[in-house]
Amino acid sequence: MEDMNKVIVDGLTDLKAKVATSATKDELTKAVADATADMAKSEDLLAIQKTVNELNEKAGQFDASRKKAKGTLDQISDAIGDKLKGNVMESVNVPFTKTAGTMTAADDLTGSTVLTYRPGVEANPNRRIHFRDLAQIIPSGTGTYSWYIERAKEGAIAFQSSHGVKKSLINARFEQKSVTAEFLAGLAPVAKQMMQDLPFLRGFMPQFMVSEYLKQEDTEFYADLIAVASGDDEIPGAITSNVEKIMGWVTNLRAADYEPNGVVMNPVDVFSIFINKGATSGDYTLPPGVVVANNGGISIYGLPVYQTTFIPVGKALVGDWNRVGIVQVDGLAVLTDDRGDNFDNNTVTFKAEARVALAVLRTDAFIYGDLLVSA
């Protein structure tokens, strides 16, 4: 084998020298033929080729009706000739193959198999109820929004004490409240290469940005509301269940002449109401004041219960939701931009933003607190 390698190396060296002195394509072609003939004179190489051909014939791999398989020297000559096209000498790769057998991707495929994929993305689930599903939206032409709260009056309406006597005086008192709207926003730069390689991103990213914006808005405005909720949460008498506590809060708001219209609870706490059992019988029983809707939702004391995850387990928020609003200067928008740093970095930036603020028009119209028993 070492002698055969030497013959091939010497032949290729001689061929390279002839190519260096050849000027025309005909001269290059003749140089290939001469070098191939010189290498074919090696008795060792011819003997090895003969043995290979005999073994192939015994294995039944030659078909008499087809042309005889090319020998090693013929393969070398063809490869060299192909590389000489255009009068350029390039490196030569001589083909060698494995023994034929069952084809498998691991043995017979360079690269990976073709993927079949579902269009789009199986995104994380959206929150069932957002804060802006409960509060009213208040358009504003400027960044500062004001409203006026009635405070304790002075004087009172009264019967005229006698004929000709001045009637009773009464004064209404007010307090101005204001909030300043700011941009609640987020940026998501995406490399252009990723956008090109994953085409579904153009449809997914706007949905993703909207979902993330709404979740953050829930977090911000929920925190703002519970920080100022000042309705009376004291309930007279002994309370033994979460339902009783919520009914007590509803009663307190109604006693203050508000019209509470919604209870906000975590789904886990609503579940604890459904699995309520009688102390003696052990049978499932709903407490008085609870009504189950056909869609599985419930109402307590006539108020719908909104199940959402922006409120933690073990908490409840009851109120008149007409008394809170999201002040909105610029509504929620999702935009894309490929200018500025995006041009320099080859990125596309997705932006979600809205200029908003929370106006709690009456803080005493809401009661927030701990449930008696958390699930």
N, C-alpha and C positions, 0 to 999 in steps of 0.2 A: 504493500500500500504506500510506503514511503517513496518507492521508485516511481509509482504512478503519479503521486503528488509532485515529485520533482519534474517529471515530464511535462505536466500541465503548467507548472510555474515557469519552467524554461520556455515552453511554447508561448505563454502569454507575454513573457519578457521580450522574446524575439518579435512577437506581433506588435508590441508597443513601439519598438525601435523602427519597424517598417512603417507604422502609421505616422511616426514623426517625420519621415522623409517623403510621404506620399502627398501629392498635390491635388489629385482629382479623385472623384468618386470611384472611377474604374480601377485606379491604382489601389485604393483602399479595399475594394472588393477582392482584388487579386491577392492582396496581403493576407486577408482573412483565409482565403482558400489555401494559400501556401502554408500558413502556420498550422491550419487544421491538418493538412497532409503530413507535415513534419511530426505532429503529435501522434498521428495514427500509426507511425512506423514503430512505435514502442511495442515490442512483443509482449511485455508484461501487461500493458494496458489492454491490448487486443485479447489476450488470454482471459483476463478478468471479464471483459465485456462478453466474450463467447460463453463463459460459464454462467453469467447472469441470464443471457438469452436462453440457454438450455434449461435453466431452472424455471424460467417463466413459461417455456413451452410445456414442461412437465406439469406445471400447476394449472395448465389449461387457460392461461390468461391471454394467449394470442389467438386470434380468430383468423383462419386462413383466408376468409373472404375480405379481410381488411388489410390495409397497408401495414407492413411490419413496423413495430415500434422503433422510434429513433434511438440510436445508441448514445452513450454518454458524450462522445466527441461531437456527434451531430447536434446534441442539445447545446453544448458549449459554443459551437460554431454559429448556430442560429442566434443565441443570446448575444454573442459579440457583434454579429452582423446588425442586429436590431439597434444596438447601442451606437453603431457607427453612422447611422442615418444623420445627415446634416454635417458630416465631417467632424463630429465631436466624440471624443473617447470618454465614455462614462464607466462607472463601476459595473461589474457583471454579477448578477445573482443567478446561480445555477439551480433550477428547481429540483427539489427532492420531495417525495411523497411518502406518507405512512402506508402500512398495509391496509387494503380496503376492508371495511367491515360495516357494522351498523352505524349509520350516521347519527350523531348527537350534537346538540348545541355546544356542549363543552369541548368536543373534539373537532368539529367541522365548521364552527362559526367564530369568526374574528369580530369581537364586539358583543353587543347584547341583542336579545330578541326584541321585536317590535311590541310596544306597549299598547294595549287598548284601555282607554281611561274614560271615566264618566265626566262629561262636560261640567264646568263650574267647580265649586267647592262645597263640600258638606260643612257649612258654617256652624258655629256655635249657636244655640237657640237664642232668640230674642226674648227680652223681658216681656212678660204678659201685660203689665200695667206700668206706664211711665208717669212721672210726676205731672207732665203736661197733659196727660189724659184726664187728670182730675181738676187742675186749675184752669181758670180762664186765661186767654191770651189777650194782653192789652197792648195795642199798637201805640207807639210813641214816635213823634217826629224829631225828638231831641234825646240826648243821653240822660237828662235829668227828668224824672217823673215825680210829680207831687200829688197828694190827695189830702183831704181834711177830715179829721176825726171829731165827732161830737163828744164834748166832755160834760162834766156835771153842770147842770143849769144853775142859774141864780134866780130866786123868786119862784113864784108858782101861780097857776091859774086859780082864781078864787071867786066866790060870789061877792058882788058889790055889797059892802057892809051896810049901806043905807042910801037913800035917794040923794043924788047930788054929790056923793063922795067919790073921789078918784078911785078908779078900778085898780086892781092888783097889778103889779109889774112883774114881768118875767124876762130873763135874758138867756139866750142860748150861748154856749161857749164852745170854741173850736181850737183844734191844734193841727198845725200843718206837719205832714210827714213827707219825706222824700227818699228816693233811692236813685243811685247812679248806675246806669247800665254800662257794662264792660264787655269786651269780646271774650267769649268762652270758645277756645279754638284749639286745634291740634294739627300738626303737620306730619305727613308720612312720605318721606322721600324713598323712591324705588328706582333701582338701577335700570337703565333702558334695556340692558341685556336680559334682566329678569322679566321685564315686560314683554320682550320679544319671545323668550323661551317658554313663558307661561301665559299664553294668550288670554286665559280666563281672568287674569288679574284686572283687566280693564272693566269688567263687569262686577267683580268681587269687591275691589277696593272702595268704590263709592258706598256700597251697602255696609261694608265694615266701618267706614268712617261715621256714617249716620248712627249705626248701632252704638259705637263707642261714645259718640257725642251725647246721645240720649242717656246712657248710663251715667256719664259724668254729671250731666245736668241733674239727674235724679239725686245723686250724692250731694251736690252743692245746695240745691233748693230744699231738700229734706232737712239737711243740717240747719239751714237758715230758719225754717219754719219751727222746728221743735225747740230752737233756742229762744224763741219769743212767745210760744204758745202759753197763754196765761189763763185759760178757762179753769174754773173751779173743779178740782179733781177729788175733793173730799166727798165721801159717800156715807150717809148716816146708816147705821144698822150693820149687822154682821154679813159679810160677803163670803160666799163659799165657792164661787166658780168665776171663771173668766167672763162668761156670758153675763152674769149678774153685775160684774164690775163695768162692763161696757154699757149695759142698760142704765147703770147709775150715772155714768158720764153723759149719756144721751139726755137723761132726765135733767141733769144740771144745766145743760145748754138750753134745753127747752124752757127751763125755769127762768133763764136769763133772756127769754124771748127770741133766741136764735132758732134757726131751722136747720139743725144738722142734717146732712144728706149723704154721708158716707163714712164708713169705718175702714181703715187701712190696717191690714194684718199680714203677717208672714204665712205662707201656705202651711207651714208646720203647725202653727197655732190653730189654724182652721181645722186641720186634721184632728187635733186633740178634742175639738168640740164634737166631731162626728163619731168618735169612739167612746163617747160618754156612756157609762153603764149605770143602771140602777144599783143602789147600794145593797138592796135586799135580793132582788131577783137576778141580778147579773146580766139582765137583758140590755141591749143597746137602746138608749132613749135620748132624744134630744131635749135639752132644757126648754122651759117655756120661753116664748119670745123668739125662738129660732125657726125659720122657715127655709126649707130646701127647695131650690129651683130645679127645673128639669135638666139644666146643663151642669148640675153639681155645685153651683154656687149657693151661697146662703145669705139671708138677711137676718139682722138682729134688731128687734124692736122697731121694725119697719125700715131700717137703713140697710142698703146693700153693703156687703163686705167685699172690699177690693183686695185681692190676694196678690202681693208683689214682694219681690226680694230686696227692694231698696230699704225696707224696714226690717230690723233684726228680729230674730225669734225672741219671744217674751215681751214684746212691746206692742202698743196699739195707739192709733191716732184717730181721734173722732173730731169731726168739725163740720162747719158750714163752708163748703168749698167754693161758694160764691164770694167769699170774703178773702180770697187770695188770688193773685194773678201773676203771670209771667209777663213783665214789661219787655217788649220786643221792639228794638229800633231796626235792626236788620235780622230778618228771619234766617233760619238754618239753611246754609248753602254748602254744597260740596263742590270744590273747584280743583282744576289741575293747572299746573304751571311748569313750563320748561325753560323759563328765562333765568337770568341771574346766575346763582351758583349752580342751578340745574344745567345750564349750558356748559359751564366749566367741568362739571362732574359727570356729565352724561346720565342725569337722573330726571325723573318726572316726579314732582311733588303733588300729593293729594292733600287738600286742605278742607277741613270742616270747621265752620265757625258760625256764630250768631252773636249779636250784641244784645245782651239780655240782663235782666235783674229780677229779683223776686220782690213783689209788693204784698206784704201781709196787711191787708186793709183793716182788719180787726183782729188783733192778737188774742182777745178773749173769746173769739168764736171757735177756738181749737183747744182740745185737751189731749195731752200726750203723757204717757206714763207706762209703768210696768204692769204686766198682767199678773194676776194672783198666782196662777200656776202656768209655768211654761212647759211645753211638750218636751 
